[in-house]
């Protein structure tokens, strides 16, 4: 329990109606979750406006309200704080309500289009292996030193985020590694947090349904770096054309990593096989269990971060060499008849090209590559034909299918993907709406040594159709088909 006055530190408000000396039981921004004695923050969202529910929140027991505009009916029993931006205010008061948990551990954020989950997960595994208590906030799952907490968003809302950080602090965590999505930056979900460092992986086509332009998407990532304090570190991929853009204007300590360009931390690929990677990393040759050029970047980012966090080089490399990546990221199994199945979360054109180019790099001969791929509904439509085009260019055969169609007609999504299939690829491309049948068909078409890539859903254990999440696990499907 906190007094309202206790949670206003750092909050710029233009007007206060009330005394601010009342007790606050919780912070709520969803009127359906209002509890007696809570502070209700009226946030303007993409779907609804919290200001429309202020009176409902008051009736349900809210004793204070933060808003940008006063409602028509104001009662003297409720305190009102007027602010310029309620979303910013929510992050600040949530941070204060939980006693600024991000300042009590070392919080490292990872942003970029691809690689966020793998980098954050590897950092979490690495530092636990080094003997630290750690937290993880990722697309796949949240963890508090081994305790799994289900993840619903890449970056949680400010209240849940600070609650999780507070729980990590109470359980003695030294570090927290978290993914920072572009949505989270624009929606101010990380407002008020103190970051020890930030990592940029890469930037490619994604989320233009939300950000509208690539420049807006890039600037959302950059805003995270712009917000860093001067005692934090900013680590960026020197080989990405937007890597140096991220470092412009940040007050943080600037560092870079890369495989090609000059950088503070460098690596070279010596061997790349299905069994792993041999890298020369910062002058040391080390064998890693992860596969592919994109994972060479991920491993290098993790290594560089560990060095910036003052860890022992030999211990870090030894531990990293033992680790596996995140679930659903180049997750492969081999069938009894020697067909290789790979499940990957690749859901952007660049990610699809990365995983397929990796397969081409590590395959030994003329094995066929059969790709099963779809695109999510209610998301960026512009990437649909591009995804199909990339899949066709890098595969011997492509089966277009459903991903998470959500509220859209899956057949229409596939039709929009088909627009990207060039004439020369049409004879080796087919469309099967049912994802189970698509995967089964791919496996039936494959022969010993061939590679079946099932892309798009990765770690997900469901398929969302018309608002209902039905159990569906790509890896489980492959294993069932393989073992017949």
N, C-alpha and C positions, 0 to 999 in steps of 0.2 A: 504493500500500500504506500502510495506517495501522495504528497500534497501537489495541487496543480502548480503552485509556485516553484516546486522542486524540479519540474520537468520543462520549464520554459527557458532554461539556459541556452543562449545562442539563437533563440527564436526571435526574429524581427516581426513584431506585430504592430499594426497601425492603430488598433483600438482594443481596449479591454472593457467589457461590461460585466462587472462583478468584482469580487474581492480576491480571487485566485488563492484563497486559503482553505478551499475544500479538499477533502480526500478523494483520490482517484483510484478506483479499483482495477481498471484496465484501459487500454487504448484500443479503440475499434474504428474501422473505416467502412465496414459493411453493416448496414442498419439491421440486417437479419441476425447479427451476432451481438447486438447490444445487450449489456448486462447492467444491473443496477449499480449506480455509482461510477460509471465509466465516462471517459472522454471520447466524444465522437468527432472524428475528423472528416469533414465533407470534401472528398476528393473528386475532381472531375476526371472520369475515366473515359476509355475509348467507346464503351457501350452505354454506360449510364453516368449520371451526375449525382454525386453524394448530396449536393445541395437540395435535391428534390426529396430527400428522405430525412431532413433535419427534424421536422416535426414528429415523424414516426419514431426517430431515435429518442427524442425527448420524452415521448409518451411511454417508451419502453424502459426508461430509467436513466438515460444519459444526464449527467449533472453539469457537463461543460461541453462546449462545441467550438471547434476551430473551423473557420470558413472564410471564403473570399467575399461573400455577399450575405447580409443578414436576411433571415426568412421574414415573411410577411407578419407572422405572429411571434413576438418575443416575450418570454416570461421572465420575471425577476428571479425565479428560482434556479435558473440555469445561467452559468457564466458563458459569455461569448468572447472569443478572440478573433479579430479580423486580421488576415494575413494576405500577402500578395499572391502566394502560391501554396495551396493546401498540401500538395504532394511533397514539397520541400519540407513543410512544417511537420508532416507525418514522420519523415525520417529523423528529424531532429528530436522530436518529443519521444519517439520510440527509443532512440539512443539514450536519452536522459532517463527514461522510465526504468530501463534495465541497467542503469549506472555505468554507461559507456563501456560495454564489454569489449569492443574492438580495441580499446586502448590497453586492455589487460592481457592481451596475447599478441602474437605477431600474425597479422592478417595479410595474406598475399592473394591478389586477384589476378585471374587469367582471362584475357579477352581476345577476340579474333573470330574468324568464321569457322575454321576447322582446327582441331587439336585441343580445344579448351578442356574437354573432359579427360582426355588422356594425360595431359600435362598436370592438371589438378590431382587426378587419381594417383599418378606416379609420385608426385610430391608427397601426398598423404602416406602412401605405402613406404616411400623412402625414409621419411622422417620418423615414422613409427619403427621402422627397422633399425634406425639409428638410436632408438631408445627414448624418443620424445612422445608425449601424449599429444594427439592431434585431432583436429576436426576437418571434415570434408563437406563442402556444399557443391553438388554437381548435378548434371542432368540425369544421370543414372540413379544416384541415391545420395542422401546425406548420411554422414557417419560422425559419431562422437566417440572417438577412441575405440572403435570396434563395434559400437552399438549402432545398428542401422535404423535410420529414420527415413521414411518414404519421401521421395522428392516429387513435387507436382510441377514445379517450374525450374528452369535453369538457375534463376536467381529468385529466392523467395521474396515475399512482400516485406516492407521494413519492420513490421511488428514481429512476424515470424522469424525474420533474419536475426533481429536483435535477441529474440527469445532463445534461438538456437545458440547464438554466440555466448549468451549469458550462461546457458547450460554447459557449454564447453569450458567456460571459465570456472564454473562451480565444480567441474570434474577434473580440474587441474591441467587443462590443455595448454601447451606452450605455443602451438601454431594452429592456424586454420587456413586451409587452401580452398579457394572458392572460384567458381566460374562467374564472370561478370558479363551478362548479355547486353547487347545494345539497347534492348527494350528496358532493361533495368536502369541503365544510365539515363535515358530520356524520361523515364517515368519516376526518376529520383528515388529508386528503391535503395540505393547505396548512400543516400544523403546522410551526413553525420558520422559515417564510419571513418575510422583512422586506419589507413592501409600502410603496412610496412613496405610493400612493394607491389608492382604491377608488371605483368608479362603480356606482350603482344605476339600472337602466333602468325597470323596472316589475314588477308582481307580479300574475299572473292564475292561473287554474286549470291546474295541471300537477303531475305526479309524486305524486299523492295515493296511488298504489299503494305508494309507498315511504314517504312521510312520514305517511300515514294521515289527517291533518287539515291544513286550510289554515293553521292557527295554527303547526303544527310546520314547515311549509314556509316560512312567513314568518320564523319564528325562526331557521331555518337560515341564511337570507340575512342576517339581522340579526347573527348571531354573527360573521360575517366582519367587519362594521363594528365590532362590539364589541372585536375583537382588534387593531384598528389602534393604532399608536403615536401619541403626541401630536405628533410632527413629520411625520406623514403627513396627506394630505387625504382627506376623505370627501365625494364629490359625489353628490347625490341628486336625483331627479326630483320637483320640487315639485308637479307636476300629478297624480301618482299618490297615492292615498289612503294608501299605506304608505310614501311617500317620507320623511316626517318621522319615522316609526317607526324607519327605518334609522339615523337620526342620533342617536336617543336613546342615551345611555350611552357613545357613542364618545368617546375622548380626542382623536381626530384633529380637524384644522381643518375645520369644517363649511361646505359651500357647496352651493348649489342651482341648478337650471336648469329652465326651463319655457316653455311657450307661452301659458298662461292665467294662472296665479297669479303673485304677486310672487316674484321669484327673483333671485339674484345675476347669472345669465346668462339673457337672454331673447331670443326670436326671434318673428317674425310671418310667417305664410305670405301672400305677395302673389299668387303664381301657382303652380298645381299642375297639370302637364300630363304626358303620356307622355314628353315630351322632357326633363322635369326640374322642378326647384323654384326659384322665386324667393323668397328669404327676406330679410327685414330682420333681420339677426343682429347684436346688440350695436351697433345704430345704422348698420350698413352694409348696403346692398342688394347681394346676391350671387346669381348663378345657379349652381345645383348640378345635377349630372347624375343624382342619385338622385330617385326619385319617391315621393310620398305623405307624409301627415302623420306616420306613424311614423318615416319617415326624417328628417323635420324634427327630431324629438326626438333621433335618433341623431347627426345632424350637429351639433346644439347641444351634446350631451354631449361629442363629440370636440373641438369648439372650446373649450368650457369647460376640458376637461382640458389642452389645449395651453396655455391661458392660465395655469393653475395650475402648469404646468411651465415657466413663464417664457419662452414663445416669442413671437416678434414677430407681432402681430395681422394686419398686412397680408399677411405671407408665409404665415401659416396659412390665411387666407381664400382667397388666390390658389391655393394648393396644393389645398385642399379642393374648390374649384370644378372642378378637373380630374379628380378621383378617381371611380372607379366603386366599387360596393359589393362585398360578398362573393358568391361564386358561389352560385347557387340562391336568391338573395333578390330577389324581384321581377325575375327574369331573363326578359326578353321578346324574342320574335322575331316577325317579320311574314311571313306566307306570301305567295307570288306572287299568290294570289287575295285578298289583303288581310285575311285572318283574322289576328287577333293572338293569339299563344300566350304564356302567362305561366307560368313555373315558380317555385314558392315553397315554402320549407321549412315554412310554416305548419302546425303540428301540435298547436296548442292552440285552444280556442274563440276566445279573444281574438285570437290571431294570424290566424285565418281571417277573423274580422270585420274586422281591420285591413286585410288585403290586399284584401278585397272592397269595403270602404268606399272604399279608395283608387281602385279601378277605377271605382266609381260617381262619384267626384269628378272623375276625369280623362276619362271617356268623353264624347263630344261630343253624342250624341243618344240614339236608341232602340236602339243596338246590344245584342244579346242577350249575356248573360253565362252561359256554360256551365261549371260547376265539376265537376271530377273529383277525388274525395277519398276517402281511406280512413283507417283508424286502425291503429296498430301493435299487434301481438300481444304478450302477456306484459308489458303496460304498463297504466297507469291506465284501468280499464274505465269508470269513472264519466263520463269526458268523451266517450265514444263517441256517445250520443244527443244530447248538447249540440252536438258538432261538426256532426252532420248537420242539426240544427235551425238552427244559425247559417248553414250553407251554403245551406239552402233559403230562408231569409228574405232572403238577399242575392243570390240567383241566379235567373235565368229558368229554368234547368234544372240538375239535379244528377244526376251518375252516381256512385253509391257503389261502391267497388271495394277491392281489396287494397292495403295499404301494405307493411309488412314483417310478415307474419303470424307469423313466428318459429315457435314450437311449437304455436300455436293453429290451429284450422280457420278459414280466411278467410271462409267462408260464415257461420259463427257470429258472427264479428266484425261483418260487414255486417248481420246480423240485429239485433244489439244497437244498431247505428247507426240502423237503420230505425225503432226504437222512438221516436226523436226527431223523426221526420217527421210533422208535423201533417197532419190530413186534407185541408186545403186545398192542400197541396203534393204530395200523392201522385201526381196525374196528371202532374206534371212532374219526377218522380224515378224513376230506374231503378237497378237493381243489376246490375253485371257483375263477376264475380269476377276475371277475367283483366284485369290492369292495362293491358296492351297493347291489348286489344280495347276497353276503356273509353275510353282516350285516342283511339283511332281512331274510335270511335262519336261522341265529342264533336266531333271535327274534321269528320266527315261531316255532322253536324247543323248545323254553323255555316255562315253565309253571309258574304260580304264585309263587313268592318267588325266582325263579332262577335268576342267575346273568349272564349277557352278558357283557364280557369285549371286548372292541374294542381298540386294542393297536397299537401303532406305530406312529400315526400322531398327536394326541393330539390337540393342538391349531391351527394347519394348516388349512387353508380355501381353499386348492387347492390340486389337484393330478396332478403331472407332468408326462406327457406321450409324448415321442418323442419331447422334447423341448417345449411343450405347457402346460401351467398351466391351467387346467380346474377347475372350482369351485367344491369343494367337502369339506364338513364339517362333520366329524364323529358324532358330537353331534347333528347337524341339521338332519342328516340321522336317528339317533335313535329317535329323537323327532317326526319326520314325521311318522315313522313306528309305534311308540307307540300310536300316536293319530289317526292313520289310516285314 
